[in-house]
Amino acid sequence: MLDIQNTKGDFKYKISKVGVSNVIYPVTLKNKKGIAVFTVGNISMSVSLERDLKGANMSRLPILLSEFGENTLEIEDIKKDIKILLLAMVKKMESRDGYFEMEFDFFLKKKAPISAAEGILPYKCKINGSLHLNSSDEYDFILSVEVPVTTLCPCSKAISQYSAHNQRGYVQVSLRYNGLMFIEDIIELVESSASCDIYPILKRTDEKYVTEKAYENPRFVEDMVRLVAEKLDEDHRVSWFEISSRHLESIHAHDAFASIEINK
């Protein structure tokens, strides 16, 4: 059959990225304990296209996913495995540049602080990987994790006789790192910096605990990004990070936000 997309020609431009997006695919990740976490990824895969080629064989891209697991994309070491996938992608597509993005929810079992009632909490995550085949084979990988937290306003606590307003906040951490790092490491780091954690299930004894803990650990949005930045800066595995925190203000009609970016 005639294959139009593989037509050779003298086209004016090289294409930086061409591929498929919004590919919904089952994914299995290993958590820090080595237990499989099942989720669904929204995936984008693309490659560069030289100027002498009319088109890319895009059907090869989703087919590639099936080669990395039985009915699911299997990932153990996220950074290492995405590089392997990218190497396979550029080889199959006969390209020198490959790009892989995936958004997914990472589900984590979590116990309430007093009653130990257990539930599952989702954390929004994103992977950005790119590979450029040259003399040094440049590989770039960024892992992003969004962690929901409770924050209590220090100003409100200082000026009020009876209470202080609090809100739910969302802290997103994006980082480049060396070696092995788990999503749980990032979650734990953020939650330990907040006024209090968010829990999937709370009994009355738990509500008392989280209310009092938040009251004793007030945090501005500025505090959140600074505290998380300090811990990431001390982690020798991390070479670059960006932190943003957004608080859904409970007594204002607007949100508050702050961000920090550090290249170590």
N, C-alpha and C positions, 0 to 999 in steps of 0.2 A: 504493500500500500504506500501511496505517496506520503512522505513525511515532510510537511511544510516547515515545521519549527526547526528542523535541522538544516534548513537551506543555508548555504554559504553565500556571502555577499559582501560588498564594500559599504557597510552601513556607517553613518556619520559618528555615532556615539557608542562607547562602551556603557553598559548598564550596571550601576553600582549594586543594586539588589533587585532580584526577581524571584518570586516563589509563591508560596501559599500561606494564608493566614486563617485564623478562626477554625483551626483543625481541632475538634473536640475528641480527646483520646484518653482511654483509661491509663492510669499511671500507678506504679507501685514504688514507694520509697522505703528505705530502711531507716528507722529512727535510731536514736543513740543507744538503745538497748538491743538493737539488731532485729526488732520486730517490724514486720511489714505494715506500712500505712497505705491504705488504698484511697485514691483520690481521682479526680478528673482534671486533665490539663487542657488549657486553651493555648494552642501551639501555633507559632509562626516559624516557617523555615524558608530560607532564601539563600541565593548564591549570586555572585557577579556573573555577568555575561559579556564575553569579548565582542568587540565591534563587528567581527566578521561572521557572527552567528545571528540568525534571525530570531530564534526563540530558545527557551529552556524546556527540557522534558519534565514538566512539573509533576506528572503522575509518579515519578520516581521518589519524590520527597515523602509523601505519606506512606508509600510502600516501604520505605526505609525503616519507619517506626516499627513495623511488624518483625523486623529482624533483630530487635532488641528486647525480646521477651515473648512469652506465650500468651497471646491475647491482651497484653498490656506492655507499656514501656517500663522496663525494670531498671531502677536506679538505686545504687548503694552509696557510693561516694559521688556526690552530685557534681563537683567540679571535675573530677577525673573522668566520669562516665560521659559527661556532655562533650568533653574534648574527643573522646573516642567516637561519639556519634557524629561530631562535626567532621572528623577525618574521613569517616565513611561517606558522609554527605558530599564533600568536595570530590572524592574519588568517583562516586557514582554519577555525579553531575558533570564531571570533567571540568571543574572550575578551580580557581585558586583562592576563592574567598567564600566562606560559609558563615551563616548567621542563624542562631537558634534562640527563640524566646518562648517562654512558657509561664503562664499564670495558673496558679492552683491553690487550693486550700489544704493546709497541713493540719490534720486532726490529732489533737492531743488529749489524752485522758487526764482529768484533773480532779483532785479531791477538795471538798470544802474544808476550810481551816480547822473547824471544831468538830462538826458532826461527821466528817469524812465522807459525806454523800458524794458519789462520783458521777461525773458527767463528761461529755466530750465538748471541747472548745475548738473552733476552727480559727486558724491564723492565715491570713492572706499572704501568699508568697509569689515571688517572680524571679525567673532566671533569665539573664542575658548573657549569651555566649557568642564569641566570634573567633574565627580562625583564618589567618592569612598565610598561605604557603609561600615562603620566601627562604632566604638563607638561614633565618633563625626561627621560622614557623611561629609567628606571633599569635599567641592565644590569650584572649581576654575574657574574664568571667566575673560577673557581678551577681551576687545573691541579695535579694531584697525580702525583708520580712516586716509585716505590719502587726504590731502588738497592741491590743486594746488594754487600757489601764484606767484606774480611778485616780483623779487628782482633786485635792482640796485647796482652796484659795488661801494663801498665807495672809493676804490683806484682809479678807473677810473674817478670818479667825482673829486677827489683831484688833479689829474695830467693833466686833459684835460681842454682846454680853452673853448670848445664849447658844450660838451655833456658828457654822460657817458653811458657805455653799460649796458644793463639789460638782464634778462633771465627769463624763466619760471622755477620755482622750485616746488618740490613736498615734502611736509612735512608729514611724517607718524607718528602718535601718537598711541601708544599702552599703555593701562592702566588697572590696577585693581582698583576698587573703591567700596565704600560702599554707600548704599542708592540709590537714583534715579539720573541718569545722562542721558542727551540726546545727540544724535549725533551732533545736532546743537550747543551744548555748546562747543564741541571740535573744530568744524569748526570755530566758532566765535573767539575762543581763538587764533587759529593759524593765521587767516586772520588779526586780529588786531595787530599781531606782524610783519607782512610782510611790504615790501615797498609799496605794493598795492595789492588789491584783483584781482582775475580773474573774469571776467564777461562773461555771455553767449552772450550778445548783447551789442554793443557799437555804439553810434552815434558820429559825429565829436566832439560835445561838451563834450561827455564822454571821448573820446580819449585824448583831451586836459587835462581834469581833472586827469586821471590816469597817464599820462606822467609826469605831474608836481608833483603829489603826490609822485610818486616813486622817483623822483629826490630829493625831500625834505626828504625822508626817506630811505637812502641807507642802505643795509644790506649785510654783508658777510654771507656765509653759517653757520659760527660759531655763528654769531649774532642770526640767526633764532633759532637754538636749545637752546641757552642760554635764550633767551627771553621767549620761550614757556615753558622751564623748570622752570623758575622763577614763572610763573603764575600757573603751575600745582603744584608746591611745596607749594604754598599758599592755594591751594584748599584742605580743610579738608576732602573731600570725597575720594580723591585719595590716595591710599596706596603704589602704585608702578607705575612707568611709564618708557617708553623707547621712545625716540624721535630720528628720523633720518630725515635729510634733504638732498635732492639731487638737485643740480642746473644744468640745461642743458646749459652750458656756450655758449654764443653767439659768442665769438671771439676766443675760444680755441677749440681744437679738442678733449678735454676730458670734463668730468663732474667733479663737486666738490661735496664733501659730508662731513657730520659731524653727530655724534650721541652722545646721552647722555642717561644713564640709572640710575635711582634713586630708591632705595628701602627705603621708608620713615619709 
